[in-house]
Amino acid sequence: MKIKGKRVLVTGADGFIGSHLVEELVRSGAKVRAVSQYNSQNNWGWLEDIPCLKEVEVISGDVRDFQFCQLATKKIDLVFHLAALIAIPFSYVAPSMYIDTNISGTLNMCLAAVENSCEKFIQTSTSEVYGSALYVPIDEKHPLQAQSPYSASKIGSDSIALSCYNSYDLPLSIARPFNTYGPRQSARAIIPTIITQILSGESKILLGDLSPTRDFNYVKDICEGFMKIASSDKLNGEVVNIASNSEISMRETLNLIKEIIGKDVEFVLDPVRIRPKKSEVNRLFGDNSKIKSLTNFKSLFTLKEGLEQTIEWFSKKENLSKYKVKVYNV
Ligand SMILES: NC(=O)c1ccc[n+]([C@@H]2O[C@H](COP(=O)([O-])OP(=O)(O)OC[C@H]3O[C@@H](n4cnc5c(N)ncnc54)[C@H](O)[C@@H]3O)[C@@H](O)[C@H]2O)c1
């Protein structure tokens, strides 16, 4: 499918990855309808910050409501479904919300896309579904392990989406991004947590366990992966990792950020940030050979380059002021 000229719906467009994807789609010549979760302030989240907002149709609603999903998918060729609850710590506190939003919300979106004959549906998965690596690099055949309610809800949402491919012929691919970072990410994630604390002048940085490894990807590379998956006609019914094929520990990541910012800070273990032992995902290192062989995907940013861009964005006062550094963000 060629994206230029297509009518494209993005759910979760008010969020971190969704807002970058909307920008990329507009740049590629798509006609974008962006879903922002309804709130009474008519606040469109990170969409408010994108320079091309005038070229986007924004609609407010909620993927838990089927009627809304029916309306949202009307006259749409391609759906990128990103709306989800994604914080792992909050999924310990409110697991049922994750089932409603991530599983029922995905079912609603898929059924609405079937009803409105959408040409393609991209379901957004996550590397968290794999749990701690049983082997590396993690390919798409790696077993799924529900180490948190979040992971369980995404395993469920991928599964319900695949069932719509099998049962109703919904033309669907599952994009499975590994850890993503970049401008506009929530401070619940490790990289913005470190950057916002250092840039706010804290000398003691509060963090959780720094031994796990992650496969970090700059948000522009992840958006490129989404676009390649949507453009390919070889990936119907397929799950596809978007990964950099590397791993780095949280401790090494902290050191790299300290080096780029040029500030030596002390790391302090904050017990509230430690996950239950069996729930902590100790190792994530994704195999990207499938996306590379079936599309011409290539990561364009090294971790250092991506971190430099991210730090530059957070260094702007108007951006940093949107984060509550003194509050632990779950
Ligand atoms: N950030 C990562 O590292 C990462 C990695 C892999 C996969 N993902 C997946 O990518 C997607 C986007 O993640 P993100 O990091 O941009 O998170 P985010 O929290 O910034 O964005 C998610 C958006 O979904 C919206 N949303 C939540 N509930 C909704 C509802 N009921 N109805 C409508 N909208 C609703 C929120 O308003 C939010 O803006 C998610 O599906 C997530 O599971 C993220």
The ligand as a Gaussian input file, in Angstrom:
#p B3LYP/6-31G(d) Opt

LIG

0 1
 N        6.900000       3.722000      24.638000
 C        7.424000       2.530000      24.407000
 O        8.579000       2.274000      24.752000
 C        6.620000       1.477000      23.677000
 C        7.281000       0.309000      23.294000
 C        6.570000      -0.683000      22.628000
 C        5.239000      -0.499000      22.335000
 N        4.603000       0.645000      22.725000
 C        3.184000       0.784000      22.369000
 O        3.052000       1.961000      21.572000
 C        1.765000       2.547000      21.783000
 C        1.918000       4.016000      22.135000
 O        2.703000       4.112000      23.310000
 P        3.285000       5.521000      23.837000
 O        4.608000       5.247000      24.412000
 O        3.131000       6.542000      22.794000
 O        2.293000       5.786000      25.066000
 P        1.451000       7.075000      25.468000
 O        0.866000       6.782000      26.810000
 O        2.257000       8.297000      25.293000
 O        0.296000       7.076000      24.360000
 C       -0.848000       6.285000      24.444000
 C       -2.047000       7.150000      24.156000
 O       -3.233000       6.351000      24.181000
 C       -4.298000       7.190000      24.593000
 N       -5.356000       6.397000      25.222000
 C       -5.286000       5.691000      26.376000
 N       -6.491000       5.148000      26.668000
 C       -7.315000       5.510000      25.651000
 C       -8.691000       5.268000      25.386000
 N       -9.436000       4.539000      26.213000
 N       -9.225000       5.802000      24.264000
 C       -8.493000       6.563000      23.426000
 N       -7.176000       6.826000      23.640000
 C       -6.611000       6.315000      24.737000
 C       -3.697000       8.134000      25.630000
 O       -4.400000       9.360000      25.614000
 C       -2.246000       8.235000      25.207000
 O       -1.936000       9.500000      24.673000
 C        1.077000       1.703000      22.858000
 O        0.201000       0.793000      22.227000
 C        2.225000       0.962000      23.535000
 O        1.797000      -0.253000      24.087000
 C        5.273000       1.643000      23.382000

